[in-house]
Amino acid sequence: MDYRVRVQSGEAAASGDIHLDCFVEREASPGEWELIPMGHRTLVMDGEAVLAITEGAGTDGQKLGAIAALFKQEVLSWGIDRSDDAYNQLFALLPAGWPVTVPL
């Protein structure tokens, strides 16, 4: 499954990091994206890592590619792709969807 992050806004933090208000989405069908349940998060980007890219050598296109790789690394470190997959597989097992009662 393909994922993307939609950044709503951002701000510089006193810690030197950048805080970005993000929504993680999955591709439901070609060209159609949907929000992952619980996919709204704050992405904290390491300011030094961003500066190493933006102040380093390379074309703007290369720098944007490196920034995209940094985004992917950070978002996938959350495990949201795994939890989304696990959720979908669990939901597929439920005969009628939510709510469900589980005897203990």
Number of C-alpha atoms within 10 A of each C-alpha: 9 11 19 17 20 14 15 9 10 14 11 13 12 7 8 11 17 18 18 18 16 19 20 21 20 18 15 13 10 7 6 9 15 15 17 17 13 10 17 16 16 15 20 18 19 15 15 12 12 17 10 11 18 17 9 10 10 12 10 11 9 13 18 14 13 16 17 13 12 17 17 14 11 15 20 13 10 12 11 17 20 11 13 17 13 12 12 11 11 11 13 11 9 11 8 9 10 8 7 9 6 5 4 3
